[in-house]
Amino acid sequence: MEMMEYHDETNIAGAVRRALMLPYKDPRMVSPLVLAYIGDTVYDLFVRTLVISHSDLGVHGLHKLSAGRVCAAAQAAAYHRIADKLTQDEQDVYKRGRNAHMGTVPKHASITDYRTATGLEALMGYLYLAGDDERLQTLMRAALEETEEET
């Protein structure tokens, strides 16, 4: 397999691309629902890391704690904690995700919370793919701040 050029290898996404020998993909060219798809995993990783650092529960207990923090309502609340901290570009990415046409809505989520959560996930996916780890960490810390105090 021939080596491919990489965009920036000093960030998490760059390290993953390097490990898998993948090229850089400009996140501005990625659909908002695809950004939300990867952003969901990024958000979940931060939440799971937070939960395991504050609990000695078993896997089932950890899952229940995490699920309560990654549901649409919790993510919508997290978005509202960071909304006034977003740059115009970040707000634009969030809005693209929030307004993207979704096929279905989970039965235990309001459409408003689900759209807000999708916008938040799109933003986190964008920051991850763009390699802006510092900004991703800053926003995730603020988004989870209240959650962290509850653990």
C-alpha positions as CSV (number, residue, x, y, z in Angstrom):
1,M,0.0,0.0,0.0
2,E,1.5,3.4,-1.0
3,M,1.8,6.2,1.5
4,M,-0.7,9.0,1.3
5,E,-0.2,12.6,2.1
6,Y,-1.6,13.7,5.5
7,H,-3.0,17.1,6.4
8,D,-1.9,17.5,10.1
9,E,-0.6,14.6,12.1
10,T,-0.4,16.4,15.4
11,N,-4.0,15.9,16.4
12,I,-6.2,12.9,17.2
13,A,-7.9,12.6,13.9
14,G,-4.5,12.8,12.2
15,A,-3.1,10.0,14.3
16,V,-6.1,7.8,13.4
17,R,-5.7,8.6,9.7
18,R,-2.0,7.9,10.0
19,A,-2.6,4.6,11.7
20,L,-5.1,3.5,9.0
21,M,-3.1,5.2,6.2
22,L,-6.0,7.4,5.2
23,P,-5.9,10.7,3.4
24,Y,-7.2,14.0,5.0
25,K,-10.8,14.8,4.1
26,D,-11.9,18.4,4.4
27,P,-14.7,18.5,6.9
28,R,-16.3,21.4,5.1
29,M,-17.0,18.9,2.3
30,V,-18.6,16.4,4.6
31,S,-22.4,16.3,4.9
32,P,-23.8,17.5,8.2
33,L,-25.3,14.1,9.0
34,V,-22.0,12.5,8.4
35,L,-20.4,15.1,10.7
36,A,-23.0,14.2,13.3
37,Y,-22.3,10.5,12.8
38,I,-18.6,10.9,13.8
39,G,-19.5,13.6,16.3
40,D,-21.7,11.2,18.2
41,T,-18.8,8.9,18.7
42,V,-16.5,11.8,19.8
43,Y,-19.1,13.0,22.2
44,D,-19.6,9.5,23.6
45,L,-15.9,9.0,24.1
46,F,-15.6,12.2,26.2
47,V,-18.7,11.1,28.2
48,R,-17.5,7.6,28.8
49,T,-14.0,8.9,29.8
50,L,-15.7,11.2,32.3
51,V,-17.9,8.5,33.7
52,I,-15.2,5.9,34.3
53,S,-13.0,8.5,35.9
54,H,-15.7,9.3,38.5
55,S,-17.2,5.9,39.2
56,D,-16.3,2.4,40.3
57,L,-19.5,0.9,38.9
58,G,-19.5,-2.2,36.7
59,V,-20.1,-2.0,32.9
60,H,-23.9,-2.0,33.2
61,G,-23.9,0.9,35.7
62,L,-21.4,2.8,33.6
63,H,-23.6,2.3,30.6
64,K,-26.6,3.7,32.4
65,L,-24.7,6.7,33.6
66,S,-23.3,7.4,30.1
67,A,-26.7,6.9,28.4
68,G,-28.2,9.6,30.6
69,R,-25.6,12.0,29.4
70,V,-25.6,11.2,25.7
71,C,-29.4,11.2,25.2
72,A,-30.9,14.0,23.0
73,A,-32.2,15.9,26.0
74,A,-28.8,15.9,27.8
75,Q,-27.0,16.9,24.6
76,A,-29.5,19.7,24.0
77,A,-28.8,21.0,27.5
78,A,-25.1,20.7,26.8
79,Y,-25.5,22.7,23.6
80,H,-27.2,25.5,25.5
81,R,-24.2,25.6,27.9
82,I,-21.9,26.4,25.0
83,A,-24.1,28.3,22.6
84,D,-22.8,31.7,23.5
85,K,-19.2,30.5,23.3
86,L,-19.4,29.5,19.6
87,T,-17.7,31.4,16.8
88,Q,-19.8,32.3,13.7
89,D,-18.2,29.4,11.8
90,E,-19.1,27.0,14.6
91,Q,-22.6,28.3,14.8
92,D,-22.9,27.7,11.0
93,V,-21.8,24.1,11.3
94,Y,-24.2,23.6,14.3
95,K,-27.1,25.0,12.2
96,R,-26.3,22.8,9.2
97,G,-26.5,19.8,11.5
98,R,-29.6,21.0,13.3
99,N,-31.4,21.7,10.1
100,A,-30.3,18.5,8.2
101,H,-33.2,16.3,7.0
102,M,-33.4,13.3,9.3
103,G,-35.4,10.2,8.5
104,T,-36.6,9.4,12.0
105,V,-36.7,10.7,15.6
106,P,-36.2,8.4,18.5
107,K,-39.5,7.9,20.4
108,H,-38.2,9.1,23.7
109,A,-36.8,12.4,22.3
110,S,-38.6,15.6,21.4
111,I,-37.9,16.8,17.8
112,T,-36.4,20.0,19.2
113,D,-34.0,18.2,21.5
114,Y,-33.1,15.7,18.7
115,R,-32.3,18.4,16.2
116,T,-30.3,20.4,18.8
117,A,-28.4,17.2,19.7
118,T,-27.7,16.5,16.0
119,G,-26.4,20.0,15.5
120,L,-24.1,19.6,18.6
121,E,-22.8,16.3,17.3
122,A,-22.2,17.8,13.8
123,L,-20.1,20.5,15.5
124,M,-18.1,18.0,17.5
125,G,-17.5,15.9,14.4
126,Y,-16.4,18.9,12.4
127,L,-13.9,20.0,15.1
128,Y,-12.6,16.4,15.3
129,L,-12.1,16.0,11.6
130,A,-10.7,19.5,11.2
131,G,-8.0,18.5,13.8
132,D,-8.9,21.3,16.1
133,D,-8.4,19.3,19.3
134,E,-7.9,22.4,21.5
135,R,-11.2,23.9,20.6
136,L,-12.9,20.5,20.8
137,Q,-11.6,20.0,24.3
138,T,-12.6,23.5,25.4
139,L,-16.2,23.1,24.1
140,M,-16.6,19.6,25.5
141,R,-15.3,20.7,28.9
142,A,-17.9,23.5,28.9
143,A,-20.6,21.2,27.6
144,L,-20.0,18.6,30.2
145,E,-19.3,21.0,33.1
146,E,-22.7,20.7,34.8
147,T,-22.7,16.9,34.1
148,E,-19.3,16.6,35.8
149,E,-20.5,18.3,38.9
150,E,-23.4,15.8,39.1
151,T,-21.2,12.7,39.1
